Amino acid sequence: MARAWPSPPPSRRRTTLASQLLSRPSRLQQRLRHWYDEWAGNLRADQSPSRTNALPWVLRIALPHEELVQLRQADWRCVRARHRPPVARIVWSAYSLALVLALAATAGVVHARDLHRTYCSAGLLTADRDTELRPAPGGGTECVGISTGDVRFGSHLKGGSDSEGGRLRELEKLVHAENAKVTRDHPHAYVTVVYAGPLSSATVDPSLVKGAEELAGVYLAQRVVNENYRVKLRVLLANGGADMGHQRFTADAIARYAERDPTVVGVVGFGRDLQSSPDVTRRLQTAGLPMVSGTNSATYLPKDFSNWFSLAAPDEHQAEALGLVARQLRSKGEALYALVLARDTKASQDRYTSEQAYYGGEMLRTKGFRLLPSRTYRVTNGKPELRLHAESICRGENVPSVIYFAGRVEDIGPLMTQLGVEPGCANREISILTGDDLSKAKFSGTGGRDGVAPRITLYHAALAELREAASGTAFYQDAAQHLPWLEPGEATYDAPGFASGQTALAHDATRALYWAASLGDVRQSRAATWVNLRVVKLEGMATGTIDFTDAPLYGERHGHSIVLARVRRTPGGLSKAEVLCSRPAGVNKPLDVRQCSIK
């Protein structure tokens, strides 16, 4: 089909043009024939309605106004277009459709691959964006974030012993089964608490002990609450990665999820003091979420953030308590030499060791020791570089009689090995003072792997007084009833899985946050929970009485549970740990030298 339309009329009309057109075909007619023949021979799918807004298969030609006159019938000329069956047009359309489908499929595959590389759970076009795959220490990836759907952190484990990985997977299954029961049977009578801990491990140090033990305490609190209280407890799990290395992303994921779930009232966990801890606390404070940690001993966090509560004795308080031992070690009339040996944190996120080093050094100075220049050791591929430091310390002119060790539990074994064979130290009485991270050690006297050198005595702080509190709590009875892997008689304060205090502290932190979220047996809002935490006072907990009533805004509170322990070599060559002195949670009276006598 050819269509013509007039162009704007000229300013002057030519009167003789019509008669000329009637007498002979114009040159325009010749051009029209040429254009039409060319157009008819090039009909394609590109001229279809789906590819243009104009009428389909129409030849558009602008004609001069003066040539739009009636032609004589004798001058009409029709040209039949070459026959092109409809199949040809269909084939051209099929090629275009196939190309579009191929491009779409390729884009879909690339997008799906990106989703599977980025997120822990992904489909062809969608993904669970509350969890992500992030680089793990030592290589590989780990699944971090908050599990709000079908993601199970245990299924992504690459390291960790079989027993630890199996225990974590079992606990995840138990927590999710309890959550399903809560949301099904009590859809309008529950609050949600997020537990954030290390639920994956590093290849260089494949240990899941802390995460598994803390999660056991959280699950135990959930079961006890749901069987005895009207307001039920739902628990969501959040993985901060090995040693909480990805806790900043996890905090963001928790905050984003809390925006769409008003039942979330707070967070327990975040038990490791890192350089990112202030940012994490600030992010959750902005989201209106209070935090109750069982093991984070940062001194500065309660002073800087009003949403921060912790059951752990702060680093400053630990150093003050160890000062009771240091005072007794210092000989009368002569100031002994002392040294602070700290893990180098420049290339790591760790902040705990630098805090311990600072407060430990201040304590030794106030107790009258002559401080030698402090030393820092690096950790390479998970192994501490201590040999050169040991040689320099032990072969120096002034060998310290007291070393304040501001390091991690995994570094104490290599330190003992170096000091135990180095001339100048091997036959000398040396005392090592250190913080609460050593409470995770398993000394050889109890079947563990850690020990002390023959003439070295180790004094360390611990966060959970369990022995004295055991007689006044139902914690161990509840554990025997609800933790399915325990055999009769295995739920005791000094049994494996309980002795470190991780389970007890996580349990007590969860119970405290739940109490604030269900004040008066009525479900509380997130803001009300934050306010209610400052009137929490719970007796009969695993570590004593959890009392936040003296917790000031932007200030430190008192009454934390604390233990001072001593580890010595026995004549039989084993390392034996004993409690020097302790104080359960809720007791504000400070420890004194008479209680903590080392004689």
C-alpha positions as CSV (number, residue, x, y, z in Angstrom):
1,M,0.0,0.0,0.0
2,A,1.3,3.4,-0.9
3,R,0.0,6.6,0.7
4,A,0.6,10.2,-0.3
5,W,-0.2,13.4,1.4
6,P,0.2,17.1,0.3
7,S,3.1,19.2,1.3
8,P,2.4,22.8,2.2
9,P,0.8,24.7,-0.7
10,P,3.1,27.1,-2.6
11,S,2.6,30.8,-2.3
12,R,1.5,31.1,-5.9
13,R,-0.6,28.7,-7.9
14,R,0.5,27.7,-11.4
15,T,-2.6,27.6,-13.6
16,T,-1.1,25.7,-16.5
17,L,0.2,22.7,-14.5
18,A,-2.9,20.6,-14.5
19,S,-3.2,20.5,-18.3
20,Q,0.4,19.5,-18.6
21,L,0.0,16.6,-16.2
22,L,-3.1,15.3,-18.0
23,S,-1.1,15.2,-21.3
24,R,1.9,13.3,-20.2
25,P,3.3,11.4,-17.2
26,S,5.5,13.6,-15.0
27,R,9.0,12.6,-13.9
28,L,7.5,12.2,-10.4
29,Q,5.5,9.2,-11.7
30,Q,8.7,7.6,-12.8
31,R,10.3,8.1,-9.5
32,L,7.2,6.7,-7.8
33,R,7.4,3.5,-9.8
34,H,11.1,3.1,-8.9
35,W,10.4,3.7,-5.2
36,Y,7.5,1.3,-5.1
37,D,9.4,-1.5,-6.9
38,E,12.2,-1.1,-4.4
39,W,9.9,-1.0,-1.4
40,A,7.8,-4.0,-2.5
41,G,10.9,-6.1,-2.9
42,N,12.1,-5.3,0.6
43,L,9.1,-6.1,2.7
44,R,10.4,-7.4,6.0
45,A,9.4,-8.0,9.6
46,D,10.9,-4.6,10.5
47,Q,7.8,-3.0,8.9
48,S,5.4,-5.0,11.1
49,P,3.2,-3.3,13.7
50,S,5.4,-4.5,16.6
51,R,8.4,-2.6,15.3
52,T,6.9,0.8,14.4
53,N,4.1,3.1,15.5
54,A,3.0,3.7,11.9
55,L,0.6,1.7,9.9
56,P,2.1,-1.7,8.9
57,W,3.7,-2.2,5.4
58,V,2.9,1.4,4.2
59,L,5.1,3.3,1.8
60,R,5.1,7.0,2.9
61,I,6.0,9.6,0.2
62,A,5.6,13.3,0.5
63,L,4.2,14.8,-2.8
64,P,4.4,18.4,-3.9
65,H,1.0,20.1,-3.6
66,E,0.9,21.1,-7.2
67,E,1.2,17.6,-8.5
68,L,-1.8,16.2,-6.5
69,V,-4.2,16.2,-9.6
70,Q,-6.5,13.6,-11.1
71,L,-4.7,11.4,-13.6
72,R,-6.3,10.0,-16.6
73,Q,-7.2,6.4,-16.4
74,A,-5.0,5.7,-19.3
75,D,-2.0,6.9,-17.3
76,W,-2.6,4.6,-14.3
77,R,0.0,1.9,-13.8
78,C,-0.1,-0.9,-11.3
79,V,2.9,-3.1,-10.5
80,R,2.4,-6.4,-8.8
81,A,4.8,-7.0,-5.9
82,R,6.9,-10.0,-6.0
83,H,5.2,-12.9,-4.3
84,R,6.7,-13.3,-0.8
85,P,4.8,-16.0,1.2
86,P,3.9,-15.1,4.8
87,V,6.2,-17.9,6.0
88,A,9.2,-15.7,5.1
89,R,8.0,-13.0,7.4
90,I,7.3,-15.5,10.1
91,V,10.8,-16.9,9.8
92,W,12.3,-13.4,10.1
93,S,10.2,-12.9,13.3
94,A,11.2,-16.3,14.7
95,Y,14.9,-15.3,14.2
96,S,14.3,-12.1,16.1
97,L,12.4,-13.9,18.9
98,A,15.1,-16.6,19.2
99,L,17.8,-13.9,19.5
100,V,15.8,-12.1,22.2
101,L,15.2,-15.4,24.1
102,A,18.9,-16.3,23.9
103,L,20.0,-12.9,25.2
104,A,17.5,-13.1,28.0
105,A,18.6,-16.6,28.9
106,T,22.3,-15.6,28.9
107,A,21.5,-12.6,31.1
108,G,19.4,-14.8,33.4
109,V,22.3,-17.3,33.8
110,V,24.8,-14.6,34.5
111,H,22.5,-12.9,37.0
112,A,21.7,-16.3,38.7
113,R,25.5,-17.0,39.0
114,D,26.1,-13.7,40.6
115,L,23.3,-14.3,43.1
116,H,24.7,-17.7,44.0
117,R,28.2,-16.2,44.4
118,T,26.9,-13.4,46.6
119,Y,24.1,-14.9,48.8
120,C,23.8,-18.0,50.9
121,S,20.4,-18.9,49.4
122,A,19.5,-17.9,45.8
123,G,17.3,-19.0,42.9
124,L,17.3,-18.0,39.3
125,L,16.1,-14.4,39.8
126,T,15.7,-14.0,43.5
127,A,17.8,-14.4,46.7
128,D,17.6,-14.3,50.5
129,R,19.4,-10.9,50.9
130,D,19.6,-11.2,54.7
131,T,22.6,-13.5,54.4
132,E,25.7,-13.2,52.2
133,L,28.8,-15.3,51.4
134,R,31.9,-13.4,52.6
135,P,35.6,-14.3,52.5
136,A,36.7,-16.5,55.5
137,P,40.1,-16.3,57.2
138,G,42.4,-18.7,55.6
139,G,40.5,-19.0,52.4
140,G,37.0,-20.0,51.2
141,T,33.8,-18.3,52.2
142,E,31.4,-18.3,55.1
143,C,27.7,-17.5,55.3
144,V,27.1,-14.4,57.5
145,G,24.1,-12.2,58.3
146,I,20.7,-13.0,59.9
147,S,18.8,-16.2,59.2
148,T,15.2,-15.2,58.6
149,G,14.2,-17.9,56.2
150,D,15.6,-21.3,55.2
151,V,19.3,-20.5,55.6
152,R,21.1,-22.8,58.1
153,F,24.6,-21.7,59.0
154,G,25.6,-25.2,59.9
155,S,25.1,-26.3,56.3
156,H,27.8,-23.9,55.2
157,L,30.5,-25.0,57.6
158,K,33.9,-25.7,56.0
159,G,36.0,-26.0,59.2
160,G,35.4,-27.1,62.8
161,S,35.5,-30.6,64.2
162,D,32.7,-33.0,63.4
163,S,31.4,-32.9,66.9
164,E,31.3,-29.1,67.1
165,G,29.7,-28.8,63.6
166,G,27.2,-31.4,64.4
167,R,26.3,-29.8,67.7
168,L,25.8,-26.4,66.0
169,R,23.5,-28.0,63.3
170,E,21.5,-29.8,66.0
171,L,21.0,-26.5,67.9
172,E,19.9,-24.7,64.8
173,K,17.3,-27.4,64.2
174,L,16.1,-27.2,67.8
175,V,15.8,-23.4,67.7
176,H,13.9,-23.4,64.4
177,A,11.5,-26.1,65.5
178,E,10.7,-24.0,68.6
179,N,10.2,-20.9,66.5
180,A,7.8,-22.8,64.3
181,K,5.8,-23.8,67.3
182,V,5.7,-20.3,68.7
183,T,4.5,-18.6,65.4
184,R,2.0,-21.4,64.8
185,D,0.4,-21.6,68.2
186,H,0.9,-18.0,69.5
187,P,1.0,-15.7,66.5
188,H,0.1,-12.6,68.5
189,A,1.8,-13.3,71.8
190,Y,5.6,-13.5,71.2
191,V,8.7,-11.3,71.1
192,T,11.8,-11.9,68.9
193,V,15.3,-11.8,70.2
194,V,18.3,-12.0,67.8
195,Y,21.4,-14.0,68.9
196,A,24.5,-12.8,67.1
197,G,27.6,-14.9,67.5
198,P,30.5,-16.8,65.8
199,L,28.6,-19.5,64.0
200,S,31.3,-20.4,61.5
201,S,35.0,-21.0,61.8
202,A,38.3,-20.1,60.2
203,T,40.3,-22.7,58.2
204,V,43.5,-21.8,60.2
205,D,41.7,-22.2,63.5
206,P,38.7,-24.4,63.0
207,S,36.9,-24.0,66.3
208,L,33.2,-23.5,66.9
209,V,33.3,-23.9,70.7
210,K,32.2,-20.3,71.6
211,G,29.3,-20.2,69.1
212,A,28.0,-23.6,70.0
213,E,28.2,-23.1,73.7
214,E,26.6,-19.7,73.6
215,L,23.8,-21.0,71.3
216,A,23.1,-23.8,73.8
217,G,22.5,-21.2,76.5
218,V,20.2,-19.1,74.2
219,Y,18.2,-22.2,73.3
220,L,17.9,-23.3,76.9
221,A,16.5,-19.9,77.9
222,Q,14.0,-20.1,75.0
223,R,12.7,-23.5,76.1
224,V,12.4,-22.4,79.8
225,V,10.6,-19.2,78.8
226,N,8.1,-20.9,76.4
227,E,7.2,-23.6,78.9
228,N,6.6,-21.2,81.8
229,Y,5.4,-17.8,80.5
230,R,2.5,-16.5,78.6
231,V,4.5,-14.2,76.3
232,K,6.6,-16.6,74.1
233,L,10.1,-16.2,72.8
234,R,11.2,-16.5,69.2
235,V,15.0,-16.6,68.5
236,L,16.6,-15.6,65.2
237,L,20.2,-16.6,64.6
238,A,22.8,-14.2,63.2
239,N,26.3,-15.2,62.2
240,G,29.1,-12.6,62.6
241,G,31.6,-15.0,61.0
242,A,34.8,-16.6,62.5
243,D,35.9,-14.5,65.4
244,M,33.0,-12.1,64.5
245,G,35.1,-10.8,61.6
246,H,32.0,-9.8,59.6
247,Q,30.0,-8.4,62.5
248,R,29.5,-5.0,60.9
249,F,27.6,-6.5,58.0
250,T,25.6,-8.7,60.4
251,A,24.6,-5.6,62.4
252,D,23.3,-4.0,59.2
253,A,21.4,-7.1,58.3
254,I,19.8,-7.2,61.8
255,A,18.8,-3.5,61.6
256,R,17.3,-3.9,58.1
257,Y,15.3,-6.9,59.2
258,A,14.1,-5.1,62.4
259,E,12.6,-2.3,60.2
260,R,10.1,-4.8,58.8
261,D,9.5,-7.0,61.9
262,P,8.2,-5.0,64.9
263,T,8.4,-8.1,67.1
264,V,12.2,-7.8,67.3
265,V,13.0,-6.3,70.7
266,G,16.7,-6.6,71.0
267,V,20.0,-8.5,70.4
268,V,22.1,-10.8,72.6
269,G,25.7,-11.7,71.7
270,F,28.3,-9.7,69.9
271,G,30.7,-11.1,72.5
272,R,34.0,-10.1,71.0
273,D,35.5,-6.7,71.4
274,L,36.7,-5.6,67.9
275,Q,37.6,-2.3,66.2
276,S,34.2,-2.4,64.6
277,S,32.3,-2.8,67.9
278,P,31.5,0.9,68.3
279,D,30.1,1.0,64.7
280,V,28.1,-2.1,65.4
281,T,26.6,-0.7,68.6
282,R,25.9,2.6,67.0
283,R,24.1,1.0,64.1
284,L,21.8,-1.1,66.4
285,Q,21.2,1.9,68.6
286,T,20.1,3.9,65.5
287,A,17.6,1.0,64.8
288,G,16.3,1.3,68.4
289,L,17.7,-2.1,69.4
290,P,19.1,-2.6,72.9
291,M,22.0,-5.1,73.2
292,V,22.8,-7.5,76.1
293,S,26.2,-9.2,75.7
294,G,27.3,-12.1,77.8
295,T,31.1,-12.0,77.2
296,N,32.1,-8.7,75.6
297,S,34.3,-7.0,78.3
298,A,34.8,-3.7,76.6
299,T,35.1,-0.9,79.2
300,Y,34.2,1.9,76.8
301,L,31.0,0.6,75.3
302,P,28.7,1.3,78.3
303,K,30.2,4.7,78.6
304,D,29.6,5.6,75.0
305,F,26.3,3.9,74.2
306,S,23.0,3.9,76.2
307,N,21.8,0.7,74.5
308,W,24.7,-1.4,75.7
309,F,24.4,-3.8,78.6
310,S,26.9,-6.6,79.4
311,L,27.3,-9.4,82.0
312,A,31.1,-9.4,81.5
313,A,33.3,-7.7,84.0
314,P,35.0,-4.9,82.1
315,D,38.7,-5.1,81.2
316,E,39.5,-2.3,83.7
317,H,37.8,-4.3,86.5
318,Q,39.6,-7.5,85.5
319,A,43.0,-5.7,85.7
320,E,42.0,-4.3,89.1
321,A,41.1,-7.7,90.4
322,L,44.4,-9.2,89.1
323,G,46.1,-6.4,91.0
324,L,45.3,-8.2,94.2
325,V,47.6,-11.0,93.0
326,A,50.2,-8.6,91.7
327,R,50.4,-6.9,95.1
328,Q,51.3,-10.2,96.7
329,L,53.8,-11.1,94.0
330,R,55.8,-8.0,94.6
331,S,58.5,-8.6,97.1
332,K,58.8,-6.3,100.1
333,G,61.3,-3.5,99.8
334,E,62.3,-4.2,96.2
335,A,60.3,-3.5,93.0
336,L,60.4,-6.5,90.7
337,Y,60.6,-6.2,86.9
338,A,57.4,-6.7,84.9
339,L,56.5,-6.7,81.3
340,V,53.4,-6.4,79.1
341,L,53.4,-8.8,76.2
342,A,50.5,-8.1,73.8
343,R,49.2,-9.3,70.5
344,D,49.8,-6.9,67.7
345,T,46.4,-5.6,66.5
346,K,47.5,-3.3,63.7
347,A,46.7,-5.9,61.0
348,S,43.6,-7.3,62.7
349,Q,40.2,-6.2,64.0
350,D,41.0,-7.2,67.6
351,R,40.5,-4.5,70.2
352,Y,40.3,-6.7,73.3
353,T,44.0,-7.3,73.6
354,S,45.0,-3.6,73.3
355,E,42.5,-2.8,76.0
356,Q,43.9,-5.5,78.2
357,A,47.4,-4.3,77.6
358,Y,46.6,-0.8,78.5
359,Y,44.8,-1.6,81.8
360,G,47.2,-4.3,82.7
361,G,50.2,-2.0,82.3
362,E,48.5,0.7,84.4
363,M,47.8,-1.8,87.1
364,L,51.4,-3.1,87.2
365,R,52.7,0.5,87.4
366,T,50.4,1.4,90.3
367,K,51.5,-1.8,92.2
368,G,55.1,-0.6,92.2
369,F,56.6,-2.9,89.5
370,R,59.5,-1.7,87.3
371,L,58.0,-1.9,83.8
372,L,60.3,-3.0,81.0
373,P,59.4,-1.8,77.5
374,S,56.3,-3.5,76.4
375,R,56.4,-6.0,73.5
376,T,53.9,-6.9,70.8
377,Y,53.9,-10.2,68.8
378,R,52.4,-10.8,65.4
379,V,50.2,-13.7,64.3
380,T,50.9,-15.1,60.9
381,N,48.6,-17.8,59.4
382,G,47.0,-18.3,62.8
383,K,50.4,-18.9,64.6
384,P,51.9,-16.4,67.1
385,E,55.5,-15.4,66.4
386,L,56.9,-15.6,69.9
387,R,60.3,-17.2,69.6
388,L,62.4,-14.0,69.2
389,H,60.4,-12.3,71.9
390,A,61.1,-15.2,74.3
391,E,64.8,-15.1,73.6
392,S,65.0,-11.4,74.1
393,I,62.9,-11.5,77.3
394,C,64.7,-14.4,78.9
395,R,68.3,-13.5,77.9
396,G,68.0,-9.8,78.7
397,E,69.8,-8.1,81.6
398,N,66.5,-7.8,83.6
399,V,64.3,-10.8,83.3
400,P,60.7,-10.0,84.4
401,S,59.2,-12.0,87.2
402,V,55.7,-11.0,86.1
403,I,54.4,-10.9,82.6
404,Y,51.0,-9.4,81.8
405,F,49.9,-11.4,78.8
406,A,47.4,-9.4,76.6
407,G,46.7,-12.1,74.1
408,R,44.2,-14.8,73.1
409,V,43.8,-18.3,74.5
410,E,45.2,-19.9,71.4
411,D,48.5,-18.1,71.9
412,I,49.2,-19.3,75.5
413,G,50.4,-22.8,74.5
414,P,53.2,-21.5,72.2
415,L,54.2,-18.9,74.8
416,M,54.5,-21.6,77.5
417,T,56.6,-23.8,75.2
418,Q,59.1,-21.0,74.4
419,L,59.5,-19.9,78.1
420,G,59.8,-23.4,79.2
421,V,63.0,-24.1,77.2
422,E,64.6,-20.7,77.0
423,P,67.7,-20.2,79.3
424,G,67.0,-17.5,81.8
425,C,63.3,-18.5,82.1
426,A,63.2,-22.3,82.3
427,N,64.6,-22.4,85.8
428,R,63.1,-19.2,87.1
429,E,59.8,-18.6,88.9
430,I,57.6,-16.5,86.6
431,S,54.0,-15.4,87.0
432,I,51.8,-14.7,84.0
433,L,48.7,-12.6,84.6
434,T,46.0,-12.4,81.9
435,G,42.3,-11.7,81.2
436,D,39.1,-13.6,80.7
437,D,39.9,-15.1,77.3
438,L,42.0,-17.8,79.1
439,S,38.8,-19.1,80.7
440,K,38.2,-20.9,77.4
441,A,41.4,-23.0,77.8
442,K,41.1,-26.7,78.5
443,F,44.0,-27.6,80.7
444,S,45.6,-31.0,80.6
445,G,44.5,-31.8,84.2
446,T,40.9,-32.0,82.9
447,G,41.7,-33.9,79.7
448,G,42.4,-30.7,77.7
449,R,45.2,-29.7,75.3
450,D,46.5,-26.6,77.2
451,G,49.1,-26.5,79.9
452,V,51.7,-24.4,81.7
453,A,55.5,-24.7,81.8
454,P,57.0,-26.4,84.9
455,R,58.1,-23.2,86.8
456,I,55.4,-20.8,85.6
457,T,52.2,-20.0,87.4
458,L,49.3,-18.6,85.4
459,Y,46.7,-16.3,86.9
460,H,43.7,-15.4,84.8
461,A,40.3,-13.8,85.2
462,A,37.0,-15.4,84.3
463,L,33.6,-14.0,83.7
464,A,31.3,-16.5,85.3
465,E,31.2,-17.6,88.9
466,L,29.5,-20.9,88.6
467,R,30.4,-22.9,91.7
468,E,28.8,-20.6,94.3
469,A,25.8,-19.8,92.1
470,A,25.1,-23.5,91.3
471,S,23.2,-24.1,94.6
472,G,20.7,-21.3,94.0
473,T,19.8,-21.9,90.3
474,A,17.6,-24.2,88.3
475,F,19.9,-23.8,85.3
476,Y,21.6,-27.2,85.4
477,Q,18.3,-29.0,86.1
478,D,16.8,-27.2,83.0
479,A,19.8,-28.1,81.0
480,A,19.5,-31.8,81.8
481,Q,15.9,-31.6,80.8
482,H,16.1,-29.7,77.5
483,L,19.6,-30.3,76.0
484,P,19.1,-33.7,74.4
485,W,22.8,-34.7,74.2
486,L,23.3,-34.6,78.0
487,E,23.4,-37.9,79.8
488,P,22.2,-38.1,83.5
489,G,24.7,-36.3,85.8
490,E,26.5,-34.4,83.0
491,A,24.9,-31.1,83.8
492,T,27.2,-29.7,86.4
493,Y,29.1,-26.4,86.7
494,D,32.5,-28.0,86.1
495,A,31.4,-30.3,83.3
496,P,32.7,-29.8,79.7
497,G,30.4,-27.4,77.9
498,F,29.6,-25.5,81.1
499,A,33.0,-24.8,82.8
500,S,34.0,-22.0,80.5
501,G,30.8,-20.0,81.5
502,Q,29.8,-19.3,77.9
503,T,26.6,-21.2,78.1
504,A,25.6,-19.7,81.4
505,L,26.3,-16.1,80.4
506,A,24.4,-16.5,77.1
507,H,21.5,-18.0,79.0
508,D,21.4,-15.2,81.6
509,A,21.7,-12.5,78.9
510,T,18.8,-13.9,77.0
511,R,16.7,-14.2,80.1
512,A,17.4,-10.6,81.0
513,L,16.4,-9.3,77.6
514,Y,13.3,-11.4,77.6
515,W,12.3,-10.1,81.0
516,A,12.5,-6.5,79.9
517,A,10.5,-7.4,76.7
518,S,7.7,-9.1,78.7
519,L,7.4,-6.9,81.8
520,G,4.2,-7.7,83.7
521,D,3.7,-10.8,81.4
522,V,2.7,-8.3,78.6
523,R,4.4,-8.1,75.3
524,Q,6.5,-4.9,75.2
525,S,7.6,-2.7,72.3
526,R,11.2,-2.3,71.3
527,A,11.4,1.1,72.9
528,A,9.8,-0.1,76.1
529,T,12.2,-3.0,76.2
530,W,15.1,-0.7,76.0
531,V,13.7,1.4,79.0
532,N,12.7,-1.7,81.0
533,L,16.3,-3.1,80.9
534,R,17.3,-0.6,83.5
535,V,14.9,-2.1,86.0
536,V,15.9,-5.7,85.4
537,K,16.8,-7.7,88.5
538,L,16.6,-11.5,88.2
539,E,17.7,-13.8,91.0
540,G,18.5,-17.5,90.6
541,M,20.3,-17.2,87.3
542,A,23.3,-19.4,86.3
543,T,25.8,-16.7,87.3
544,G,23.9,-15.2,90.3
545,T,21.7,-12.2,90.3
546,I,21.4,-10.2,87.1
547,D,20.9,-6.6,88.3
548,F,20.8,-3.7,85.9
549,T,19.1,-1.3,88.4
550,D,22.4,0.5,89.1
551,A,23.4,0.8,85.4
552,P,23.7,4.6,84.8
553,L,23.3,6.2,81.4
554,Y,26.7,6.5,79.8
555,G,28.6,5.0,82.8
556,E,29.9,1.7,84.1
557,R,27.9,-0.4,86.4
558,H,29.1,-2.8,89.1
559,G,28.1,-6.2,90.4
560,H,29.5,-8.3,87.5
561,S,30.3,-11.9,88.2
562,I,34.1,-12.5,88.3
563,V,36.6,-15.2,89.1
564,L,40.4,-15.3,89.6
565,A,41.9,-18.7,88.8
566,R,45.4,-20.1,89.2
567,V,46.9,-22.8,87.0
568,R,50.1,-24.6,88.1
569,R,52.0,-27.7,87.1
570,T,51.5,-30.7,89.4
571,P,54.3,-33.1,90.3
572,G,52.8,-35.6,87.9
573,G,53.3,-33.1,85.0
574,L,49.7,-32.1,84.5
575,S,48.3,-28.6,84.7
576,K,45.8,-28.1,87.4
577,A,43.4,-25.1,87.6
578,E,41.9,-23.9,90.9
579,V,39.7,-21.0,91.9
580,L,41.5,-18.4,94.1
581,C,38.5,-16.3,94.7
582,S,35.2,-15.4,93.1
583,R,32.1,-13.2,93.3
584,P,28.7,-14.1,91.8
585,A,26.7,-11.6,89.8
586,G,24.7,-9.1,91.8
587,V,27.3,-8.7,94.6
588,N,28.8,-5.2,94.6
589,K,31.4,-5.9,97.4
590,P,34.8,-5.9,95.8
591,L,37.2,-8.7,96.1
592,D,40.1,-8.3,98.6
593,V,43.5,-9.7,99.2
594,R,42.3,-12.0,102.0
595,Q,39.9,-13.7,99.7
596,C,42.4,-14.0,96.9
597,S,45.4,-15.1,98.9
598,I,48.0,-17.0,96.8
599,K,49.7,-18.6,99.8
